Amino acid sequence: MLEVVDLLLSWIATTAACFYVVMRDERRLPPELLERAWPSSSRAAAIIAFGQIAVWVHFWKTRRYGIRGFLLGLLWMVGTSLPALAIGFLLDLVYPDS
């Protein structure tokens, strides 16, 4: 049962982090780069279905498929994985024998 709780909490935290990162970036983008971003309905579907990969694609696409967007996307892709790692670590601290 603990694995199910870990999976659900990790998925919720990671998805929330992905939404936060992409929407925060969209608020800061200049209009010419914002045109390259996903429409809101496509953004939601991509993040829910693909998670961190959608974050990477967002940065790569909005930065005109350049190396800067590629690397920035990879950085945020790893950054949005941190909540899942933290939840797993905390559950191991609380329930060490499981």
C-alpha positions in Angstrom: 0.0 0.0 0.0 2.9 2.3 0.7 4.1 2.0 -2.9 0.7 3.2 -4.1 0.8 6.2 -1.8 4.4 7.0 -2.9 3.4 6.7 -6.6 0.3 8.9 -6.3 2.1 11.6 -4.2 5.1 11.6 -6.5 2.9 11.9 -9.6 0.8 14.8 -8.1 3.9 16.7 -6.9 5.7 16.2 -10.2 2.7 17.3 -12.3 2.2 20.3 -10.1 5.9 21.3 -10.5 5.7 20.9 -14.3 2.6 23.1 -14.5 4.3 25.7 -12.2 7.5 25.8 -14.3 5.8 26.0 -17.7 3.2 28.6 -16.7 5.8 30.7 -14.9 8.0 30.6 -17.9 5.1 31.6 -20.2 4.4 34.7 -18.0 8.0 35.8 -18.5 8.3 35.1 -22.2 8.3 38.0 -24.7 5.4 37.9 -27.1 7.4 36.7 -30.1 8.5 33.6 -28.1 5.1 33.1 -26.4 3.6 32.5 -29.9 5.6 29.3 -30.0 4.2 28.0 -26.7 1.3 25.5 -26.5 -2.3 26.6 -26.3 -3.6 26.1 -22.7 -5.6 22.9 -23.6 -2.7 21.3 -25.4 -0.3 22.3 -22.6 -2.5 20.6 -19.9 -2.8 17.4 -22.0 1.0 17.3 -22.7 2.0 17.9 -19.1 -0.5 15.3 -17.7 0.4 12.7 -20.3 4.2 13.2 -20.6 5.2 15.2 -17.4 8.9 16.2 -17.5 9.3 15.5 -21.2 6.7 18.2 -21.9 8.7 20.6 -19.8 11.8 19.9 -21.9 9.9 20.2 -25.1 8.3 23.5 -24.0 11.7 25.1 -23.4 13.2 23.7 -26.5 10.3 24.8 -28.7 9.9 28.3 -27.2 13.6 29.0 -27.5 13.5 28.2 -31.3 15.0 24.7 -31.0 18.3 26.2 -30.0 21.0 24.7 -27.7 20.0 27.2 -25.0 16.4 25.9 -24.9 17.6 22.3 -25.1 19.8 22.7 -22.0 17.4 24.9 -20.1 14.7 22.3 -20.7 17.0 19.5 -19.5 17.7 21.5 -16.3 14.0 22.1 -15.6 13.3 18.5 -16.4 15.6 17.4 -13.7 14.4 20.1 -11.4 10.8 18.9 -11.7 11.9 15.4 -10.7 13.1 16.6 -7.3 9.7 16.6 -5.6 9.3 12.9 -6.4 12.7 12.1 -5.0 11.9 14.1 -1.9 8.6 12.3 -1.3 10.3 8.9 -1.7 13.1 10.0 0.7 10.6 11.2 3.3 8.5 8.1 3.1 11.6 6.0 3.6 12.4 8.0 6.7 8.9 7.6 8.1 8.5 3.9 7.1 12.0 2.5 7.0 11.0 -1.2 7.1 8.7 -1.1 4.1 
